[in-house]
């Protein structure tokens, strides 16, 4: 059974990591997907073509910087002009920031909030207008356990994800009666570029935390996050909305 057969999805940040795996799982499950990336690349184009051919769906790369409102609106016009509407939105694109509170600079804070929250807010506004025409839809925001629990050295990142969590719950209240469900997935430490490119000292600290704080004793992998997103985007979760679902190996 293909869980998203006949649906059209928009997924941001699909070049690698969690977003790339979400794109694969959606295509495997029958969705036509607008596959966002910040910059065009031959690699991403080939990835999209291969998915389309393998699964008999349309995977359409679309490129814009999430912080560029004009470019975002141009992309929305392209999606709208296709006439297929939007059934599923996954707000995955984001940045991380690691710095102690007293060392964080205003420019860095503004960039994190602009990318992780404001861009999600405004892009979702556009996509909701397309969903309302169908009278149904599912929105999944990729948050983080840092937005729920906090973490040393991640005040800006955690604040941006806490804002996403509040947006998720509020939109679920506002849109539930219009047939649109809104949920978030809060991954714990997951093996993505954000982790593998951490400074050695930071990564060593993270490994020690996993050993002592995660009952499953390991990092997650992108597949495991993508499966939760697939569930929330499909009709299997038709009575689930307003939830922040942790995928963190039981982090305590």
Helices and strands as residue ranges (DSSP letters): E 8-11, H 17-28, E 32-37, H 42-55, E 59-63, H 69-81, E 88-91, G 101-103, H 106-113, I 114-118, H 119-134, E 137-142, H 146-149, H 155-175, G 176-178, E 180-187, H 193-196, H 200-213, H 222-233, G 235-237, E 244-247
